[in-house]
Amino acid sequence: MSNPILNKIHLRYVYQPFSIVNIYTGDKLEQIPSYVKNNQLKFPVFFGARILSSEFKTVGIPNFYLIDFDGKVAAIVNRFYGNIEKDLVKK
């Protein structure tokens, strides 16, 4: 449910110093192309081992991390909800 919103935000800010990326923590790297195609993703998707989930202390999916220009986590949203687009853009 969040991918269309992330596509929209990505396209809105494509020429700004801003990026959306997806870290796919599925079982296999080979699953990424079908994941991208099935979800019609417009932004980059990278493979992250399941250990990454524990390093970021993810509670469930989806998780949204806003990273500042210094590489520090500026905000975390651990779920999808109706106003997620507005809140992510605001943060």
PABA-719963 format. One record per atom (N, C-alpha, C): residue number from 1; residue in one letter; chain; x, y, z. Coordinates in Angstrom, 2 decimals. Example, Ala and Ser with C-alpha at 12.3 -4.5 7.8 and 13.67 -1.06 7.14 Angstrom:
// PABA-719963
[1, 'A', 'A', [13.19, -5.69, 7.80]];
[1, 'A', 'A', [12.30, -4.50, 7.80]];
[1, 'A', 'A', [13.20, -3.30, 7.80]];
[2, 'S', 'A', [12.85, -2.25, 7.08]];
[2, 'S', 'A', [13.67, -1.06, 7.14]];
[2, 'S', 'A', [12.90, 0.03, 7.87]];
END
This chain:
// PABA-719963
[1, 'M', 'A', [0.81, -1.20, 0.00]];
[1, 'M', 'A', [0.00, 0.00, 0.00]];
[1, 'M', 'A', [0.86, 1.27, 0.00]];
[2, 'S', 'A', [2.05, 1.18, 0.53]];
[2, 'S', 'A', [2.88, 2.38, 0.61]];
[2, 'S', 'A', [3.64, 2.68, -0.68]];
[3, 'N', 'A', [3.86, 1.67, -1.52]];
[3, 'N', 'A', [4.68, 1.89, -2.72]];
[3, 'N', 'A', [4.11, 2.95, -3.66]];
[4, 'P', 'A', [2.82, 3.01, -3.94]];
[4, 'P', 'A', [2.31, 4.09, -4.79]];
[4, 'P', 'A', [2.57, 5.48, -4.19]];
[5, 'I', 'A', [2.48, 5.58, -2.88]];
[5, 'I', 'A', [2.74, 6.86, -2.21]];
[5, 'I', 'A', [4.23, 7.21, -2.32]];
[6, 'L', 'A', [5.09, 6.22, -2.13]];
[6, 'L', 'A', [6.52, 6.47, -2.25]];
[6, 'L', 'A', [6.90, 6.83, -3.68]];
[7, 'N', 'A', [6.27, 6.20, -4.67]];
[7, 'N', 'A', [6.48, 6.58, -6.07]];
[7, 'N', 'A', [6.09, 8.04, -6.29]];
[8, 'K', 'A', [4.97, 8.42, -5.74]];
[8, 'K', 'A', [4.47, 9.80, -5.90]];
[8, 'K', 'A', [5.44, 10.81, -5.28]];
[9, 'I', 'A', [5.90, 10.52, -4.06]];
[9, 'I', 'A', [6.85, 11.42, -3.40]];
[9, 'I', 'A', [8.16, 11.46, -4.19]];
[10, 'H', 'A', [8.62, 10.31, -4.63]];
[10, 'H', 'A', [9.85, 10.25, -5.42]];
[10, 'H', 'A', [9.74, 11.13, -6.67]];
[11, 'L', 'A', [8.66, 11.00, -7.41]];
[11, 'L', 'A', [8.49, 11.78, -8.64]];
[11, 'L', 'A', [8.33, 13.27, -8.35]];
[12, 'R', 'A', [7.72, 13.62, -7.24]];
[12, 'R', 'A', [7.53, 15.02, -6.87]];
[12, 'R', 'A', [8.87, 15.70, -6.57]];
[13, 'Y', 'A', [9.81, 14.96, -5.99]];
[13, 'Y', 'A', [11.08, 15.54, -5.55]];
[13, 'Y', 'A', [12.27, 15.02, -6.34]];
[14, 'V', 'A', [12.04, 14.49, -7.52]];
[14, 'V', 'A', [13.10, 13.86, -8.30]];
[14, 'V', 'A', [14.26, 14.82, -8.61]];
[15, 'Y', 'A', [14.01, 16.11, -8.70]];
[15, 'Y', 'A', [15.07, 17.07, -9.02]];
[15, 'Y', 'A', [15.55, 17.85, -7.79]];
[16, 'Q', 'A', [15.19, 17.38, -6.62]];
[16, 'Q', 'A', [15.61, 18.00, -5.37]];
[16, 'Q', 'A', [16.72, 17.14, -4.74]];
[17, 'P', 'A', [17.44, 17.69, -3.77]];
[17, 'P', 'A', [18.46, 16.88, -3.08]];
[17, 'P', 'A', [17.78, 15.93, -2.08]];
[18, 'F', 'A', [17.07, 14.96, -2.64]];
[18, 'F', 'A', [16.23, 14.05, -1.86]];
[18, 'F', 'A', [16.15, 12.73, -2.61]];
[19, 'S', 'A', [16.16, 11.63, -1.90]];
[19, 'S', 'A', [16.05, 10.32, -2.55]];
[19, 'S', 'A', [15.19, 9.38, -1.73]];
[20, 'I', 'A', [14.47, 8.55, -2.43]];
[20, 'I', 'A', [13.78, 7.43, -1.81]];
[20, 'I', 'A', [14.47, 6.18, -2.33]];
[21, 'V', 'A', [14.81, 5.30, -1.43]];
[21, 'V', 'A', [15.35, 4.00, -1.82]];
[21, 'V', 'A', [14.63, 2.94, -0.99]];
[22, 'N', 'A', [14.59, 1.76, -1.52]];
[22, 'N', 'A', [13.97, 0.63, -0.84]];
[22, 'N', 'A', [15.08, -0.36, -0.52]];
[23, 'I', 'A', [15.14, -0.79, 0.72]];
[23, 'I', 'A', [16.06, -1.84, 1.11]];
[23, 'I', 'A', [15.23, -3.11, 1.26]];
[24, 'Y', 'A', [15.39, -4.00, 0.31]];
[24, 'Y', 'A', [14.61, -5.23, 0.27]];
[24, 'Y', 'A', [15.28, -6.27, 1.14]];
[25, 'T', 'A', [14.59, -6.71, 2.17]];
[25, 'T', 'A', [15.17, -7.70, 3.08]];
[25, 'T', 'A', [14.48, -9.05, 2.94]];
[26, 'G', 'A', [14.09, -9.36, 1.71]];
[26, 'G', 'A', [13.49, -10.66, 1.44]];
[26, 'G', 'A', [14.54, -11.75, 1.48]];
[27, 'D', 'A', [14.11, -12.93, 1.14]];
[27, 'D', 'A', [14.99, -14.09, 1.26]];
[27, 'D', 'A', [16.10, -14.13, 0.22]];
[28, 'K', 'A', [15.81, -13.70, -1.01]];
[28, 'K', 'A', [16.79, -13.89, -2.08]];
[28, 'K', 'A', [16.92, -12.64, -2.95]];
[29, 'L', 'A', [18.14, -12.35, -3.32]];
[29, 'L', 'A', [18.45, -11.25, -4.21]];
[29, 'L', 'A', [17.68, -11.37, -5.52]];
[30, 'E', 'A', [17.51, -12.59, -6.00]];
[30, 'E', 'A', [16.84, -12.83, -7.29]];
[30, 'E', 'A', [15.37, -12.42, -7.29]];
[31, 'Q', 'A', [14.79, -12.17, -6.12]];
[31, 'Q', 'A', [13.38, -11.79, -6.03]];
[31, 'Q', 'A', [13.16, -10.30, -6.34]];
[32, 'I', 'A', [14.22, -9.52, -6.31]];
[32, 'I', 'A', [14.08, -8.07, -6.47]];
[32, 'I', 'A', [13.46, -7.67, -7.81]];
[33, 'P', 'A', [13.92, -8.18, -8.95]];
[33, 'P', 'A', [13.32, -7.73, -10.22]];
[33, 'P', 'A', [11.80, -7.93, -10.28]];
[34, 'S', 'A', [11.32, -9.06, -9.81]];
[34, 'S', 'A', [9.86, -9.27, -9.84]];
[34, 'S', 'A', [9.16, -8.38, -8.82]];
[35, 'Y', 'A', [9.80, -8.12, -7.68]];
[35, 'Y', 'A', [9.24, -7.21, -6.67]];
[35, 'Y', 'A', [9.10, -5.81, -7.25]];
[36, 'V', 'A', [10.15, -5.33, -7.93]];
[36, 'V', 'A', [10.12, -4.00, -8.56]];
[36, 'V', 'A', [9.03, -3.95, -9.63]];
[37, 'K', 'A', [8.97, -4.96, -10.47]];
[37, 'K', 'A', [7.98, -4.99, -11.55]];
[37, 'K', 'A', [6.56, -5.08, -11.00]];
[38, 'N', 'A', [6.32, -5.97, -10.08]];
[38, 'N', 'A', [4.98, -6.15, -9.53]];
[38, 'N', 'A', [4.47, -4.92, -8.79]];
[39, 'N', 'A', [5.38, -4.16, -8.21]];
[39, 'N', 'A', [4.99, -2.97, -7.45]];
[39, 'N', 'A', [5.19, -1.69, -8.25]];
[40, 'Q', 'A', [5.65, -1.81, -9.50]];
[40, 'Q', 'A', [5.86, -0.67, -10.40]];
[40, 'Q', 'A', [6.69, 0.43, -9.74]];
[41, 'L', 'A', [7.77, 0.03, -9.08]];
[41, 'L', 'A', [8.59, 0.99, -8.34]];
[41, 'L', 'A', [9.38, 1.89, -9.28]];
[42, 'K', 'A', [9.43, 3.15, -8.95]];
[42, 'K', 'A', [10.14, 4.17, -9.75]];
[42, 'K', 'A', [11.44, 4.59, -9.10]];
[43, 'F', 'A', [11.75, 4.04, -7.95]];
[43, 'F', 'A', [12.95, 4.41, -7.21]];
[43, 'F', 'A', [13.83, 3.18, -7.01]];
[44, 'P', 'A', [15.10, 3.37, -6.67]];
[44, 'P', 'A', [16.03, 2.24, -6.56]];
[44, 'P', 'A', [15.68, 1.27, -5.42]];
[45, 'V', 'A', [15.97, 0.01, -5.66]];
[45, 'V', 'A', [15.79, -1.03, -4.65]];
[45, 'V', 'A', [17.12, -1.76, -4.47]];
[46, 'F', 'A', [17.54, -1.87, -3.23]];
[46, 'F', 'A', [18.79, -2.54, -2.90]];
[46, 'F', 'A', [18.49, -3.74, -2.01]];
[47, 'F', 'A', [19.35, -4.73, -2.08]];
[47, 'F', 'A', [19.18, -5.92, -1.26]];
[47, 'F', 'A', [19.88, -5.73, 0.07]];
[48, 'G', 'A', [19.18, -6.04, 1.14]];
[48, 'G', 'A', [19.78, -6.00, 2.47]];
[48, 'G', 'A', [19.50, -7.31, 3.17]];
[49, 'A', 'A', [20.51, -7.93, 3.70]];
[49, 'A', 'A', [20.33, -9.19, 4.41]];
[49, 'A', 'A', [19.41, -8.99, 5.61]];
[50, 'R', 'A', [18.80, -10.06, 6.05]];
[50, 'R', 'A', [17.87, -9.98, 7.18]];
[50, 'R', 'A', [18.53, -9.39, 8.43]];
[51, 'I', 'A', [19.84, -9.53, 8.55]];
[51, 'I', 'A', [20.54, -8.95, 9.71]];
[51, 'I', 'A', [20.35, -7.44, 9.76]];
[52, 'L', 'A', [20.16, -6.83, 8.60]];
[52, 'L', 'A', [19.92, -5.39, 8.54]];
[52, 'L', 'A', [18.68, -5.02, 9.32]];
[53, 'S', 'A', [17.65, -5.85, 9.26]];
[53, 'S', 'A', [16.42, -5.59, 10.01]];
[53, 'S', 'A', [16.70, -5.52, 11.51]];
[54, 'S', 'A', [17.54, -6.40, 12.00]];
[54, 'S', 'A', [17.85, -6.38, 13.42]];
[54, 'S', 'A', [18.75, -5.19, 13.77]];
[55, 'E', 'A', [19.63, -4.82, 12.87]];
[55, 'E', 'A', [20.49, -3.66, 13.12]];
[55, 'E', 'A', [19.69, -2.37, 13.20]];
[56, 'F', 'A', [18.63, -2.27, 12.38]];
[56, 'F', 'A', [17.78, -1.08, 12.41]];
[56, 'F', 'A', [16.64, -1.23, 13.42]];
[57, 'K', 'A', [16.60, -2.37, 14.09]];
[57, 'K', 'A', [15.57, -2.65, 15.10]];
[57, 'K', 'A', [14.16, -2.47, 14.54]];
[58, 'T', 'A', [13.94, -3.03, 13.35]];
[58, 'T', 'A', [12.62, -2.92, 12.74]];
[58, 'T', 'A', [11.62, -3.76, 13.52]];
[59, 'V', 'A', [10.42, -3.20, 13.66]];
[59, 'V', 'A', [9.37, -3.84, 14.42]];
[59, 'V', 'A', [8.50, -4.70, 13.51]];
[60, 'G', 'A', [8.24, -4.24, 12.34]];
[60, 'G', 'A', [7.41, -4.92, 11.36]];
[60, 'G', 'A', [7.69, -4.29, 10.02]];
[61, 'I', 'A', [6.80, -4.46, 9.09]];
[61, 'I', 'A', [6.97, -3.79, 7.81]];
[61, 'I', 'A', [5.67, -3.09, 7.46]];
[62, 'P', 'A', [5.70, -1.98, 6.79]];
[62, 'P', 'A', [6.90, -1.29, 6.33]];
[62, 'P', 'A', [7.52, -0.42, 7.42]];
[63, 'N', 'A', [8.76, -0.07, 7.20]];
[63, 'N', 'A', [9.49, 0.87, 8.06]];
[63, 'N', 'A', [10.03, 1.97, 7.17]];
[64, 'F', 'A', [9.95, 3.19, 7.64]];
[64, 'F', 'A', [10.44, 4.34, 6.90]];
[64, 'F', 'A', [11.50, 5.03, 7.74]];
[65, 'Y', 'A', [12.68, 5.23, 7.15]];
[65, 'Y', 'A', [13.77, 5.90, 7.84]];
[65, 'Y', 'A', [14.14, 7.14, 7.04]];
[66, 'L', 'A', [14.13, 8.27, 7.68]];
[66, 'L', 'A', [14.56, 9.50, 7.04]];
[66, 'L', 'A', [15.99, 9.75, 7.49]];
[67, 'I', 'A', [16.90, 9.77, 6.54]];
[67, 'I', 'A', [18.33, 9.90, 6.81]];
[67, 'I', 'A', [18.77, 11.30, 6.37]];
[68, 'D', 'A', [19.46, 12.02, 7.23]];
[68, 'D', 'A', [19.90, 13.36, 6.87]];
[68, 'D', 'A', [21.18, 13.31, 6.03]];
[69, 'F', 'A', [21.67, 14.46, 5.64]];
[69, 'F', 'A', [22.83, 14.53, 4.76]];
[69, 'F', 'A', [24.12, 14.05, 5.43]];
[70, 'D', 'A', [24.11, 13.95, 6.75]];
[70, 'D', 'A', [25.26, 13.44, 7.48]];
[70, 'D', 'A', [25.18, 11.93, 7.70]];
[71, 'G', 'A', [24.12, 11.30, 7.17]];
[71, 'G', 'A', [23.96, 9.86, 7.30]];
[71, 'G', 'A', [23.34, 9.41, 8.60]];
[72, 'K', 'A', [22.79, 10.35, 9.36]];
[72, 'K', 'A', [22.15, 10.02, 10.64]];
[72, 'K', 'A', [20.64, 9.86, 10.44]];
[73, 'V', 'A', [20.06, 8.93, 11.19]];
[73, 'V', 'A', [18.61, 8.72, 11.13]];
[73, 'V', 'A', [17.92, 9.92, 11.80]];
[74, 'A', 'A', [17.15, 10.66, 11.01]];
[74, 'A', 'A', [16.47, 11.85, 11.51]];
[74, 'A', 'A', [15.08, 11.54, 12.03]];
[75, 'A', 'A', [14.43, 10.52, 11.47]];
[75, 'A', 'A', [13.08, 10.14, 11.90]];
[75, 'A', 'A', [12.80, 8.71, 11.47]];
[76, 'I', 'A', [11.95, 8.05, 12.24]];
[76, 'I', 'A', [11.55, 6.67, 11.94]];
[76, 'I', 'A', [10.03, 6.58, 12.03]];
[77, 'V', 'A', [9.44, 5.92, 11.05]];
[77, 'V', 'A', [8.01, 5.60, 11.09]];
[77, 'V', 'A', [7.91, 4.09, 10.90]];
[78, 'N', 'A', [7.33, 3.40, 11.86]];
[78, 'N', 'A', [7.30, 1.94, 11.84]];
[78, 'N', 'A', [5.99, 1.33, 11.39]];
[79, 'R', 'A', [5.23, 2.03, 10.61]];
[79, 'R', 'A', [3.98, 1.44, 10.13]];
[79, 'R', 'A', [3.41, 2.29, 9.00]];
[80, 'F', 'A', [2.43, 1.74, 8.33]];
[80, 'F', 'A', [1.70, 2.48, 7.29]];
[80, 'F', 'A', [0.39, 2.95, 7.88]];
[81, 'Y', 'A', [-0.01, 4.17, 7.55]];
[81, 'Y', 'A', [-1.30, 4.70, 7.99]];
[81, 'Y', 'A', [-1.76, 5.73, 6.98]];
[82, 'G', 'A', [-2.99, 6.18, 7.12]];
[82, 'G', 'A', [-3.63, 7.04, 6.13]];
[82, 'G', 'A', [-2.91, 8.32, 5.78]];
[83, 'N', 'A', [-2.27, 8.97, 6.72]];
[83, 'N', 'A', [-1.60, 10.26, 6.47]];
[83, 'N', 'A', [-0.10, 10.13, 6.31]];
[84, 'I', 'A', [0.36, 8.95, 5.96]];
[84, 'I', 'A', [1.81, 8.72, 5.88]];
[84, 'I', 'A', [2.48, 9.66, 4.88]];
[85, 'E', 'A', [1.84, 9.91, 3.74]];
[85, 'E', 'A', [2.44, 10.80, 2.75]];
[85, 'E', 'A', [2.67, 12.18, 3.33]];
[86, 'K', 'A', [1.67, 12.73, 3.93]];
[86, 'K', 'A', [1.76, 14.08, 4.53]];
[86, 'K', 'A', [2.84, 14.12, 5.60]];
[87, 'D', 'A', [2.88, 13.12, 6.45]];
[87, 'D', 'A', [3.86, 13.10, 7.54]];
[87, 'D', 'A', [5.28, 12.92, 7.03]];
[88, 'L', 'A', [5.49, 12.05, 6.06]];
[88, 'L', 'A', [6.84, 11.86, 5.52]];
[88, 'L', 'A', [7.34, 13.12, 4.84]];
[89, 'V', 'A', [6.47, 13.77, 4.06]];
[89, 'V', 'A', [6.87, 15.02, 3.38]];
[89, 'V', 'A', [7.18, 16.11, 4.42]];
[90, 'K', 'A', [6.38, 16.19, 5.44]];
[90, 'K', 'A', [6.59, 17.19, 6.48]];
[90, 'K', 'A', [7.93, 16.96, 7.18]];
[91, 'K', 'A', [8.22, 15.70, 7.52]];
[91, 'K', 'A', [9.47, 15.39, 8.24]];
[91, 'K', 'A', [10.65, 15.56, 7.33]];
END
